[in-house]
Amino acid sequence: MNNKIKIAISFFALCQTMILLIDKLQGTSMYNQLLKNLCNKLIKLLEKEIDQFYTVLNKDSEQYFHKTTEMIETMVDVIENKDLDIFINLLKDYRNGEVMILPDNKHQKIASQLERV
């Protein structure tokens, strides 16, 4: 998948995440009538764009889109429920190559090797 497609998919996953965040904002003291009206307009626009985007996705792109959405939703959850500084440092370490993410099969292999030690 080329970089432009990844950026487009990430953008639309971010749109879904914005809708999620707006839902969480409702009921707070900062969610006044003006913000509510603006958010409702934004949600309608975002949902329309997302619907149109889904119509042009092929199966592989759709899987990537769902994974990206899940990643962003997970990040939102971590930001809400964990120490933000730790989360930012983890992302920086990952970007700098100081943290490695392994597929499950490699993780299990390493864990079994460590158990023998």
C-alpha positions in Angstrom: 0.0 0.0 0.0 1.5 3.3 -1.0 2.1 6.2 1.4 -0.7 8.4 0.0 -3.3 5.7 0.6 -2.0 5.2 4.2 -2.3 8.9 4.8 -5.8 9.0 3.5 -6.9 6.0 5.5 -5.3 7.5 8.6 -7.1 10.8 8.0 -10.5 9.0 7.8 -9.7 6.9 10.9 -8.9 10.2 12.6 -12.3 11.5 11.5 -13.9 8.6 13.3 -11.9 9.3 16.4 -12.9 12.9 16.3 -16.5 11.8 16.4 -15.7 9.5 19.4 -14.1 12.4 21.2 -17.0 14.7 20.5 -19.3 12.1 22.0 -17.1 12.1 25.2 -17.2 15.9 25.3 -21.0 15.9 25.6 -22.2 16.6 29.1 -19.1 18.5 30.2 -19.1 22.1 31.3 -17.3 23.2 28.2 -19.9 21.7 25.9 -22.0 24.9 25.5 -24.7 25.6 22.9 -22.2 27.1 20.3 -19.8 24.2 20.6 -22.7 21.7 20.4 -23.9 23.3 17.2 -20.5 23.4 15.6 -19.8 19.8 16.7 -23.1 18.6 15.2 -22.2 20.2 11.9 -18.8 18.7 12.0 -20.1 15.2 12.8 -22.5 15.3 9.9 -19.7 16.4 7.5 -17.3 13.7 8.9 -19.9 11.0 8.7 -20.7 11.9 5.1 -17.0 11.8 4.1 -16.4 8.5 5.9 -19.4 7.0 4.1 -18.1 8.1 0.8 -14.6 6.8 1.6 -16.0 3.4 2.5 -17.5 3.1 -1.0 -14.0 3.3 -2.6 -12.1 1.1 -0.3 -10.9 -2.3 -1.4 -10.8 -5.2 1.1 -7.1 -4.7 2.0 -7.5 -1.0 2.5 -10.6 -1.5 4.6 -8.7 -3.9 7.0 -5.9 -1.3 7.3 -8.6 1.4 7.9 -10.1 -0.6 10.8 -6.7 -1.3 12.3 -5.8 2.4 12.2 -9.2 3.3 13.7 -8.6 0.7 16.5 -5.1 2.1 17.1 -6.4 5.7 17.4 -9.3 4.7 19.7 -6.9 2.8 21.9 -4.6 5.9 22.0 -7.6 8.0 23.1 -8.5 5.5 25.8 -4.9 5.5 27.1 -4.8 9.3 27.1 -8.0 9.4 29.1 -7.1 6.8 31.6 -3.3 6.8 32.0 -0.5 9.3 32.6 -0.1 11.3 29.5 3.7 11.8 30.0 4.3 8.1 30.0 2.3 7.7 26.8 4.2 10.5 25.0 7.5 9.0 26.1 6.5 5.6 24.9 5.6 7.0 21.5 8.9 8.9 21.3 10.8 5.8 22.2 9.0 3.8 19.6 9.7 6.5 16.9 13.4 6.5 17.9 13.6 2.7 17.6 14.1 2.2 21.4 10.9 0.1 21.6 10.2 -2.8 19.4 6.8 -4.4 18.6 6.9 -8.0 17.7 4.2 -10.2 16.2 2.6 -12.6 18.6 4.4 -15.7 17.3 7.8 -14.0 17.8 6.8 -12.7 21.2 5.7 -16.2 22.3 9.0 -17.7 21.0 11.1 -15.2 23.0 9.0 -15.7 26.1 9.5 -19.5 25.9 13.2 -19.0 25.5 13.3 -16.7 28.5 11.4 -19.3 30.6 14.2 -21.8 30.0 16.8 -19.4 31.4 
